[in-house]
Amino acid sequence: MNKLFKVYADWCGPCKVMTDILKDIDLEGEFNTTLIDVNADIDKEFLYEHNIRSIPYFILQDSEGNTLRTHQGAMTLNNTRKFLAGT
């Protein structure tokens, strides 16, 4: 199963929008992907390891931990689906 890391902060408006968009997608059923939330205010080491300087930030990895794609910033529902599908 793929992993989608969503890097966010509670105070971030675009992050809240993405949380709502991701609720409308059946990640496990449609994309064989599990969501992992990473709070940017708490897990600063994750941000440093992945050179993340802006949120929201998304990292899609395959089941072996290889990064497939990354995206910085909010996306529309359609663009989020395209990101997950790799199209």
Residue pairs with C-beta under 8 A, 6 or more apart in sequence:
1 28
1 32
1 33
1 34
1 63
2 31
2 32
2 33
2 34
2 60
2 61
2 62
2 63
2 68
3 33
3 34
3 36
3 60
3 61
3 63
3 65
4 27
4 33
4 34
4 35
4 36
4 58
4 59
4 60
4 61
4 84
5 36
5 38
5 46
5 58
5 59
5 60
5 61
6 15
6 18
6 19
6 22
6 35
6 36
6 37
6 38
6 56
6 57
6 58
7 38
7 40
7 46
7 47
7 50
7 52
7 55
7 56
7 57
7 58
7 59
8 15
8 18
8 19
8 37
8 38
8 39
8 40
8 55
8 56
9 15
9 39
9 40
9 41
9 55
10 39
10 41
12 40
12 55
12 56
14 55
14 56
14 73
14 74
15 55
15 56
15 74
17 74
18 56
18 74
18 75
18 80
21 75
21 76
21 77
21 80
22 35
22 80
24 77
25 31
25 77
25 80
25 81
25 84
27 33
27 34
27 35
27 84
28 34
30 84
31 84
31 85
33 60
33 84
38 46
40 47
40 52
40 55
46 52
47 53
50 57
50 59
52 72
54 72
54 73
56 72
56 73
56 74
57 70
57 71
57 72
57 73
58 69
58 70
58 71
58 72
58 83
59 67
59 69
59 70
60 67
60 68
60 69
60 70
60 83
60 84
61 67
61 68
62 68
68 86
69 83
69 86
71 83
75 83
